[in-house]
Amino acid sequence: MSAADQEGFSAAEKAAMKERAAEVRAPKKRMTKAEKAAQARKDVEEKIASYEGNDKVLAERLHRIITTTAPQLEPKTWYGMPAYALDGKILCFIQDARKFEARYLTLGFNDTAALDDGTLWATSFAITALDDALEDKVTALVARAVGA
């Protein structure tokens, strides 16, 4: 085991865990279901607005694709990332490159997504650009993930 393996979580991982803890601890105000949904959508839009450069443009487009293709998904933040839940479980999320010092924005899917394809399938996708053809692919992927 190397010294790096023994250090534990990276600063980015610790920050993500702190964001998740804050999401869980957030004061539970008395709100209607519609008010909670509106607040969650606002939180997601604010998170996307905080992204920089190309990641912001890509995340805005992905948000539009996801919410249009699968309006039954509930936008919410998850570990400080925009995420979309189905029946209370996170189905997919958008991770900007800066979050974990990556080269690209990631569209990720959790096991709730119906993406099974035999015994091997992708659950995350690096995205550096979106043209019309790629938007169509992402749209089909999201539709498949929700079982449409």
C-alpha positions as CSV (number, residue, x, y, z in Angstrom):
1,M,0.0,0.0,0.0
2,S,1.5,3.4,-1.0
3,A,1.6,6.4,1.2
4,A,-1.0,8.1,-1.0
5,D,-3.4,5.1,-0.3
6,Q,-3.0,5.7,3.4
7,E,-3.8,9.4,3.4
8,G,-7.5,8.8,3.2
9,F,-9.9,11.1,1.4
10,S,-8.8,13.9,-0.9
11,A,-9.7,17.5,-0.2
12,A,-12.3,17.3,-3.0
13,E,-13.8,14.2,-1.6
14,K,-14.0,15.7,1.9
15,A,-15.6,18.8,0.5
16,A,-18.2,16.7,-1.3
17,M,-19.0,14.8,2.0
18,K,-19.4,18.1,3.8
19,E,-21.8,19.4,1.1
20,R,-23.8,16.2,1.4
21,A,-23.9,16.5,5.2
22,A,-25.1,20.1,4.9
23,E,-27.8,18.9,2.5
24,V,-29.0,16.3,5.0
25,R,-28.9,18.7,7.9
26,A,-30.6,21.5,6.1
27,P,-33.4,22.9,8.2
28,K,-36.7,21.2,7.5
29,K,-39.0,24.1,6.9
30,R,-42.7,23.6,6.7
31,M,-43.3,23.7,3.0
32,T,-45.8,22.1,0.7
33,K,-44.5,19.5,-1.7
34,A,-44.7,22.0,-4.5
35,E,-42.7,24.5,-2.5
36,K,-40.0,21.9,-1.7
37,A,-39.8,20.9,-5.4
38,A,-39.5,24.6,-6.4
39,Q,-36.7,25.1,-3.8
40,A,-34.9,22.0,-4.9
41,R,-35.1,23.1,-8.6
42,K,-33.7,26.5,-7.6
43,D,-30.9,24.9,-5.7
44,V,-29.9,22.9,-8.8
45,E,-30.1,25.9,-11.0
46,E,-27.9,27.9,-8.6
47,K,-25.4,25.1,-8.5
48,I,-25.3,25.0,-12.3
49,A,-24.9,28.8,-12.4
50,S,-21.8,28.5,-10.2
51,Y,-20.1,26.3,-12.8
52,E,-17.5,28.0,-15.0
53,G,-16.9,28.2,-18.7
54,N,-17.8,25.2,-20.9
55,D,-19.0,23.2,-17.9
56,K,-21.7,25.8,-17.2
57,V,-22.9,25.7,-20.8
58,L,-22.9,21.9,-20.9
59,A,-24.6,21.6,-17.5
60,E,-27.3,24.0,-18.6
61,R,-28.0,21.9,-21.7
62,L,-27.9,18.7,-19.8
63,H,-30.3,20.1,-17.2
64,R,-32.7,21.1,-20.0
65,I,-32.4,17.6,-21.7
66,I,-33.0,15.8,-18.4
67,T,-35.9,17.8,-17.2
68,T,-37.6,17.8,-20.7
69,T,-37.0,14.1,-21.4
70,A,-37.9,12.9,-17.9
71,P,-40.2,15.5,-16.2
72,Q,-41.0,12.8,-13.5
73,L,-37.4,13.2,-12.1
74,E,-37.0,15.5,-9.1
75,P,-34.1,17.9,-9.4
76,K,-32.1,18.1,-6.1
77,T,-28.5,18.6,-5.0
78,W,-26.5,15.5,-4.1
79,Y,-23.0,15.8,-2.7
80,G,-23.1,19.3,-3.9
81,M,-23.9,18.3,-7.5
82,P,-27.0,18.8,-9.6
83,A,-28.9,15.5,-9.4
84,Y,-32.2,14.0,-10.5
85,A,-34.2,11.6,-8.4
86,L,-36.8,9.0,-9.3
87,D,-39.0,7.9,-6.4
88,G,-36.6,9.6,-4.0
89,K,-33.5,7.8,-5.3
90,I,-30.8,9.6,-7.3
91,L,-30.9,8.4,-10.9
92,C,-28.4,10.7,-12.5
93,F,-26.1,13.6,-11.7
94,I,-23.9,16.2,-13.3
95,Q,-20.4,16.6,-12.0
96,D,-18.3,19.6,-13.2
97,A,-14.7,19.1,-14.0
98,R,-13.6,21.4,-11.2
99,K,-15.2,19.3,-8.5
100,F,-12.6,16.6,-8.6
101,E,-10.0,18.3,-10.8
102,A,-11.0,16.3,-13.8
103,R,-10.5,17.1,-17.5
104,Y,-14.2,17.0,-18.3
105,L,-17.7,17.3,-17.0
106,T,-19.4,14.0,-16.2
107,L,-22.9,12.8,-16.6
108,G,-23.3,9.9,-14.2
109,F,-26.0,7.4,-13.5
110,N,-26.6,5.4,-10.3
111,D,-28.0,1.8,-10.1
112,T,-31.5,3.2,-10.1
113,A,-31.0,3.9,-13.9
114,A,-32.3,1.1,-16.2
115,L,-29.1,1.0,-18.3
116,D,-28.4,-2.7,-17.9
117,D,-26.9,-4.2,-21.1
118,G,-25.9,-7.7,-20.5
119,T,-23.1,-8.0,-17.9
120,L,-21.3,-4.8,-18.7
121,W,-22.5,-1.2,-19.3
122,A,-21.4,2.3,-18.8
123,T,-22.7,4.4,-15.8
124,S,-20.8,7.6,-16.4
125,F,-19.9,9.7,-19.5
126,A,-17.3,12.3,-20.0
127,I,-18.7,15.2,-21.9
128,T,-16.5,18.0,-23.4
129,A,-19.0,19.2,-26.1
130,L,-22.6,18.6,-27.2
131,D,-23.8,18.9,-30.7
132,D,-27.3,17.9,-32.0
133,A,-26.3,14.3,-32.5
134,L,-24.9,14.0,-29.1
135,E,-27.9,15.7,-27.5
136,D,-30.0,13.0,-29.2
137,K,-27.8,10.3,-27.7
138,V,-28.1,11.9,-24.2
139,T,-31.8,12.2,-24.6
140,A,-32.1,8.5,-25.5
141,L,-29.9,7.6,-22.6
142,V,-32.0,9.5,-20.1
143,A,-35.2,8.1,-21.5
144,R,-33.7,4.6,-21.2
145,A,-32.5,5.3,-17.7
146,V,-36.0,6.1,-16.5
147,G,-37.5,3.1,-18.3
148,A,-39.2,5.0,-21.1
